[in-house]
């Protein structure tokens, strides 16, 4: 029978190298804050309790954690005295917890739940404590995991404290461990800081467990999962790794990416099979693209749903709250915000559709603008099924264009147009015969007179 699980997320680093007033853990990868990645990982592991260790004077981070996890979900490391001290800070919050605890760093957002699940599995099959390790192409700077001739764990050694033989080892500590809660907190309470940095190292805990006769297991991770974020450059590296992972997953799921490297995903992007994504497309958070949709180049999406077999772009922008039904056509230089399009509706050119409900098969002509904002409030308009909006129409919300209704080209529509009617709202054309020739003669004469004055 599996034991209850808890997570301790170490997120108390000051993040000085980020050079930002925003706490490091609130910077984003794939549209999601680093702290949210770490919390989601705990949820994927079915952790009943999660505690995030944060620095003092980080109210925005504390508020974010509490808003997601509720009260008693944070612990404060008052003074930065090492990772072991950070983990020890969480002991008070988990005093009553009986089960296994996983400890990991919040600034390594690429760790997969499957990897940490292997650690819990190793714990279930007999290890008293499990450490996460990886083989580094270049181990410089990493703590080493030293094993005996049989490959069993002996100790962790920080790079600064390693001797020549230990520095030659390329099996490195990944920073995560799993252990029984009581065993872990008992060991943390006796942790010492007699090392080069005079810090309390979490990596000393497995060695202490082994010295106490405990069996310490090792689970290996891929090095690419363990990218840490301590600077803007490392954040960019993590983003690039995430994007590569997301692109590969999309193509594996049956999505065509013509130029994968130019398509950018968010953590929650959903694209169904047989969709085609052309180059230079950006998916913000909350986007779903339906099956067999075609997304042409240079489109931007935020919190938008695109129906199956729709054709979008190029150069189209979708702002939050947009929902497009099946077989919708949105063309070049069209912006849509907080609007619904029924099946087969079209807006093919140069339009802004904001706060509107567009019926099935409606056609919106080039240059159409929904005037939804009066400087204080926003209003909603309705365009009925099979309606035809003439080019260069301004719909001054709130108005309703009935089913099958038309609006005349160049109209400014301020009143409802009944179903099947034609709404025209523009000045009557007046032709002044001979005006253009007379005006031209007058302007040329004035120009000549001015030129004579300067001779």
Buried (B, 14 or more C-beta within 10 A) or exposed (E): EEEBBBBBBBBBBEBEBBEEEEBBBBBBBBBBBBBBBBBBBBEEBEBEBBBBBBBEEBEEBBEBBBEBBEEEBBBBBEEBBBBBBBBBBBBEBBEEBEBBBBBBBBBBBBBBBEBBBBBBBBBBEEBBBBBBBBEBEEBEEBBBBBBEEEEEBEBBBBBEBBEEEBEEBBBBBBBBBBBBBEBBBBBBEEBEBEBEEEBBBBBBBBBBBBEEEBBBBBBBBEBEBBBBBBBEEBBEBBBEBBBEBBBEEBBEEEBBBEEBEBBBBBBBBBBBEBBBBBBBBBBBBBBBBBBBBBBBBBBBBBBBBBBBBBBBBBBBBBBEBBBBBBBBBBBBBBBBBBBBBBBBBBBBBBBBBBBBBBBBBBBBBBBBBBBBEEEEEEBBBBBBBBBBBBBBBBBBBBBBBBBBBBBBBBBBBEEBBBBEBEBBBEEEEEEEEEEEEEEEEEEEEEEEEEEEEEE
